[in-house]
């Protein structure tokens, strides 16, 4: 009897291969984003950045996704034009932004290279390097957030009704591996040139673009199998966004998203410097301790994803993650306990909430509107990722007058991070409240966030 050929879309090996391919693209995205974290003090020494300047630079990443709504527009574009066109375009934009960021740090640019005179012609209180590097990080962020929307939708396309939460957990684990390696590798690449880590990160993004092109071959084939003549999906309507904003469960999950990530990502951007100042650690060691957060997620995010696939309890896991986040920030701000313990706990919190949150969106939003939903969530999330690096830098400078100037002159002054980290603990409290409201709403909505994700096969 002749064997029936299995469709690519039904092949377990194919979907896990696809997951590895697109996860690499996401990992190099995260690698570049976190490569700047160990460089805060070097940016002060070589370019004269204050903590406020550093906060402005970091916040440039989120500017297009907040004020130009690019994450939600990218989700809409993805729903309208499809995965391939949207994904390739925005991964390419991400690469361009990384190259501009690296260029803005070079001696050639600082000494009058291309674009220096223009950047020197406005906002004289800010250096040309800060403006060029912020422009690059702005363009990188414009591409990065939409590429994450696209990759998330790719995973839903291949895994919905199967091992969706596990797949999303593994995807996040691989992405976090990119962040962890960035924190480990960057401090060891600053000699003889401190800008080398930025150029190396841009090279990895070029490989990430190549990886996405390989995925596109899979996507074309699977669409042909399904007899799809075009990638385009249903036309977009602004009523889709209004419908999402009228959904209490979506509102609570989006608010939890912005409070949680605002308390984590900006903190990580300052964490190596916090550890250097609070515990008098060398750069490499402080960055390695910070990387524990990401190594924890590599282990726990797939584990919690597997748990929600099999057992459910997604809303409950978000509550537990919010509680742990509060404990972590209070520990860093009010005690001098060894940093290994709170960093390890932060890794658990950083696994619990994403492993439960992102698959939960597929239960409350129609599949053909997932790009819009994820894009809207990323836009709301980026509001916090834009505001809080600036707030942390501002609070840090005002709580520590004269420290940045002392460091820039070669001095040994240290920062006291108590006030900015206490501020972040308040975000954890709000996240805890939103998680409680989400669980309460789920009891009446019927979305089943406490039920297993995996359907019986």
N, C-alpha and C positions, 0 to 999 in steps of 0.2 A: 504494500500500500504506500502510495507516494506521500511524503511528508509535506505538510502545509508550511510554507515559508512564513516565519514569524516577522511581523512588522517591526521596524526599527523603534517605533513609539511604544511597543509592548516589550521590548528587550530590556531586561534588567541590567545587563552589561552596558548597553548603550546609554541608559539614563544615568548610571553611575559614572561613566566616562565623561558625559556631558557635564555632570556636576564638578568633576575634577578640573575640567578645562576652564569653565567660567569662574570657578573658585580661585584659580591662579590669577585671572585678571583682577578679581576683587582683592586678592592678597597684595598685589603690587600697588594697587590704589592705597590700601591701608599702610603699606610700607612707606610710601612717600609722605603721607599725611603725618605719620609719627616720627619720621626721620628728623624733623625740626625740634622735637621735644628735648633731646640732650644738648641742643645747640644754644639754649637761651643765654648762658653766660658768655659763650663765644661771640654771639651777636652783639653783646654789650662791649666786649673787649675789642672786637675788630671793626664794628660798625656804629658803636655808640648807642645801641638800642637801650632805652629804659624799659622797665617792666610794662609801662603803659604802651610804649612802641611795640613791644613784643605782643601784647594783647591785641593791638590793632592789626598787626600782621596775621596772627592766627585767625582773627575774626573775619579777615578778608575772604577766607574760604567760604563762609556761610552767607556773605553779603548777597551774591546773586540769587541764592535760594530763598532768601527772606524778602528782599526788596524788589527783585525781579520775578519772584515766584517760579524760578527755573526748575525746582524739583517737581512741583505740581505740573508745570507746563511740560516738563520732560515726561512725566507719567501720561499726560494727555497725548503728547506726540507719540509715545510708545503704543498707546491704545489705538491711535489713528493710523500711524504709518507702519507699525509692527516692530518686532524685536531687532531685526537685522539692521535696518537703516538707522534706527535710533541708537542702538548699541554701538555700532561702528563710529558714528558721528561723535558721540559724546566721549568715548574712550580716546579718540583722536584729540578732541579738545583738551582732555585731561593731560595728555602727553605734551601738548603745546604749552599749557600752563606750567608744567613742571620745568620745562626748559627755560622759560622766562624767569621763574623763581630762582633757579640756579644761576642764571646769567646776572641777575641783579646783585648777587653777592661777590662777583668776581672783581679782581683788581683792575682788569681792563675797563669794566664799566665804571667803577668808582673814579678812575683817572680820566674820565671824559669820553668813554666809549659810546656807541650808538644808543641814543635815547637819553643820555645823561643830562644834556643841556635842556631838553624839554622837561624832564622830571624836576629839574632845578628851577624851572620858570614859574612855578606855582607852589602854594602852601610852603613857604620858606621855613616854617618851624619844624618841618619833617624832612629827613634826609632823602636824597635821590634813591639811595639803596632801599630804604623803607618803602618808598612809593613803587619802585620797580618790582621788588619782591612781593609786595602786597598785590600788585596787578597780576603777577604770575600765579599767586595762591588763589586769587579771585577766579581766574580762568580755570585753574585746576579744580576748584570747588564747583564751578559751573558744570564741568563734565563729570566730576566724581559722583555727585549725589544722583544724577540721572542714570549713570551707569549702574549704580547699586539698585535703583528701581528696576532697570531692565533685567539685571541678573536675578533679582528676586522673582520677577515674573517668569523668567526662564525656568526656574526651579519649580514654580507652581505648575507650569505647562507640562513638565515631565514627571512630576511626582504627586500631583493632587490625587487623593484617593488611595495613595500608596504610602510610602515612608516619608511623608512631607515634612513633618517636624524634625525627624532625624536628618533628612537631607539639608534642611535649613540650618540645623545645628552644626552639621559637618562643614557646610559652607562658611558659617560664621567662625568655626574653629580654624579653618584654613586661612581665612582673612585675618583673624587675630594672630595667627602664626606669623603673618607678614609684619604686623605691628610689633610683636615680640622680638623677631629677628632684627627689625629696624633699631629697636632700643639696645640690643646686644651689639650690633655691628657698627652703628654710627660712631660711638666713642672711640672705637679702634681704628677709624679711618680718618680722623681729624689731623693726623700728621702724615706727610709734611704740609698738606693743604687742608684747612678746616672746611673748605667748600666741596671737597671730594665726595662726601656722603650725599650731597644734593644731586650731583651729576650721576652718581651711581644709581640713585633712586629713579632718576629720569630714564636711564638705560633700561631698568627693569620695567618701567611703564611701556617702553617700546615693545618689549617682549610680551607684555600683557595685551597690547593691541594685536600682535600676531596670534596670540592664543584665542582672542575673540574671533578673528577671521577664520580660524580652524573650526570654532563652534558653528559659524555661519553655514559651513558645508553640511553639518548635521541637520541644522534647522531647515535648510532647503530640501534635503532629502525627506525628512519626516513630513513636511508640508505637501510634498508631491505624493507621498503615500496616502495622505488624507484627501487627495484630490483638491487641494486648495490652489486656486489660480493666482491668488495674491495674498500678501501678508496682511493687508489692511483689514482692520476690524470694524466694528460698528462706529458710526460717526459720533463725535463728541458733542455733548450738550451741557451747558452750564447747570442744567437741572440735575446732572449727576453729582456735582459738588454740593448743591443745595440739599440733595437727598442724603448725602453723607453727613452733612452738618446738622441734619435733623435726627440723626441716629444717636441716641444717648450713649450706647456702647462704644461707637466709633469715637465720640467726643472724649470719653473717659480714657480710652486706650491711647488717643493722640496726646492728651494732656499728660498721661503717665510717661509717654515716650519723650516729650520735651523736658519734663522735670528730671527724669532719670538720666538721660544722656547728657543734659546740661551739668549734672553733678558728677559725671564720669569723664567725658572726653576733655573738657577744659582742665579738670584736675590733673589728668595724665600729662597734658601739655606742660604743666608746671611741676609735676611730681619729681622728676630728677633734680630740679633746682631746689625744691622743698627739702629733699633728703640730704642734699649737699649742705644746705644751710642749717637744718635742724639737728642732723646727726654727724656733721663734719666728715662726710664721705667723699671719696674721689668720684669723678664723673662716671667712670666705667661701672663702678659698683652701684652707684645710685640709679643708673639706667638699668642695670641688670635686675635690681630689686623691683623697679617699676615694671619690668617685663613680666614679673610673676603674675600680674593681673591677666595678661594675655595667655600665658602658659596654663593658668587655671581654667580659662575658657576653652582651651583646646581639649581638655579632658572633660569638663563638666557640661559644656553646651550640647554636644551630641548625646550625652547621658540623659540630660533633662529633656532633650528633644525626643529621645526614645521613650522616656517615661510618659510624656504627654501624648505620644502616638498610641501607647498601649493603655494607659490608665486615665489620661485626661488631667484634670485639676489645674488647668492653665491659669485661671484667675487667682487661685490660691497661691501658686508659685510666684505670681507677680507681687502679691502681698508680702511674702517672705523675703523676696529680693529687695523690696523697698525698705524693710526693717533692717536688713543687714547693711544697706547703704548708709542709713542714719548712724549706725554703730561705728562704721568705718570712719566717717568724717569726724565724729565726736572724739574718737580715739586719736586721730592725727592732730586735732586742734587742741585738745585739752590734756593729753598725756604724753609721756616720753617713752612709751612702751616700744619694744623693738619693732621696726617697720615691717618685718616679715609677716607678722600675724595679720595686721589690717590689710596689707596688700593681698594676702591669700584670701581673706574674706571678701575683698572687693572683687576678686576673680570669680568667686561663687555667685555674688550678686549679679555680676556682669554676664553670668551664664544663665541664671534663673529667669530673669526678665526677658531677654531677647529670645530664648528658646521657647518661652510660652507666648510672647506677644505677637511676633511676626506670623506664625501659623494661625493664630486666632483671628487675624484679619480676614483670612479666607473663609471663615465661618459667618462673618457679618457683612461681607461685600460680594456681589456677583463677580464671577471670574473675568468677564469682559470689561469690568471696571476696576480691576485690581491695580493696573498701572496708575490710574488716577488716584485711587485710595492711598497707595504707597507713596506716590508723589506728594499728595497733600500732607501725609504724615511727616515726610522728610522735610517739607517746607516749614511746618510747625516746629519740628525738632530743630531745624537750623536757626530759628529765631533765638533759641537758647544758646546754640553753639556760636552764634554771632555775638550775643550780648555778654555772656559770662566770661570769655577770655578778656574782654575789655574791662569788665567790672573787677575781675580778680587782679589784673595789672594795676588798675587805678587804686583799689583798696590797698594793694601791696605797697605801692609807691607812697601813698599818704600815711600808711602805718609805719613806714620806714624811710623818713626823709633823709636825703643825702646818700643813701646806700648805692644807688645806681652810679652816681657821679664818682664815688669812691672806687667802685669796681672798675669803671672805665679808665681811671688813672692808675690802675694796678694795685689798688688797696685790697684789704682783706675783710671788708665789712660784710655782715651777714643779714639776711632777711628773716623777719619773724612772720610766719605764715598763719598765725592763729586766727586772725580776723577773716581772711578770705576763705579758709576752710570751714569755719563756723557758718559762713554765709551759704556754703554748699550743703551743709547738713540740713538747713531749712528746706532746700529743694527736696531732700529725701523725705521730709515730713509731708510735703504736698503730694509727692508721688505715692506715699502710703495711703493717703486719703483717697486719691483717684483710683487706686487699686481696690480699695474697699467698695467704692461706689460702683466700679465695674462689676465686681462679684455680685453686688446686690441687684444691679440692673439685669444681669444674666438670668436671675431667677424668674424674671417676668418676660424677657425678650424671646426666650426659646432658641437662642443661638447655640447653646450647648457648649460653652467654653470650658465647663468642667468635665465634659465627656471626651473619650479618646478621639484622636484625630484620624486614626487609620480605620478605613472601612474594611469589613470582612470581605476577603477575596475568595 
